[in-house]
């Protein structure tokens, strides 16, 4: 079932996880969700984050209704649901195919 978020033009599922905070580690990021869960993924799954400087990794903002995070300096968007589903970046898939 779809609902309209408080932000115009954004429609999301009622069950989509919302990111309350992001913790940047040495080799991974962790999303702290509003419902109390924490989920993390290695930077290796996302080449733009992998190749970013520590300062660039720290500059994130919530995207849309908060179900995703955007790193504007490197133009990387990652949804909490994508991390929960174990999805990697399409750029990583292309890199692996090219090898």
N, C-alpha and C positions, 0 to 999 in steps of 0.2 A: 504494500500500500504506500502511495506517495503522499507526501504532505509538502506544503510550502514553508520554507524556513522564514525566519524573520528578515533575512536579507533578500531584497528583490531579485528575481531571476534565478534563484537557487532553489531547486527541488531536491529533496533527499528522502531516503527511506527512514522511517521512524527508528529503525534498529541500527542505523549506521553509528559506529563508535565516534565519539568526539574527543579530540586531543585537547587536553587541558595544559600540558607542558611538554617540552622536549628537553631531554638530557643528552648532551653531546659527549661521548666518550672518546677514548683514543682510537678505537677501530670500529665503533658502531654508534648508532643513535637509539635512544629509547623514547617511545611515546608513553606519557602518563595519561591515561584516559579518564574522562569525567566519572566513569562508573567504578574507578578504583583499580582497574587492570593496568599492567604495564606490558608493553610489547617492544621488542627491539629487532633490529636487523643490522648486519654488517655494512659498512660503507662499500665493501667490495661488490655488493649487489647493485650499486648505483654509481656508475663511473663518474658522474659529475660531482657527487659528494666525495668519492674516493680521491679524486684529483684536486679537490678544493683545498684551500688553505684552512687552517684551524679558525682563523678570523671569519672567513666566508661561511663556514659551517655553523658558526654561532649566530649568524644573521638570518633568522627564520621568522616567519609570521604565519598565523592561521590563515587558511585559504577557504573561501566560501563560507560555509556554516561552521567551520571548525573540524570537519571530518578529514581534512587534508592539511598538510603543511607545505609552504612554499619558501624556497630559498631564492630570493630575487636576484642576487648577484650572479648565481649560476643557472638560473631559470629551471630549477628542479622542483617538481610537485610530487608529493608522496602521500597517498591516502592511508589512513589507519586500516581500513578494510583490506587494502592491497598488502600491507605488512602482515595482517592476520592470515591472509590467504597464501602467504609465502611467495608473492609475485616479485620478480626481479625487474630491473629496468630493461626496456627494449634495446637500449644501447649496449647493455651487457650481452644480450642474446646475439646482436649483430657482431660484437667483438668475438664471441666464441665461434660463430659461423665462419668468420674471416680467418681463423687460425688454421 
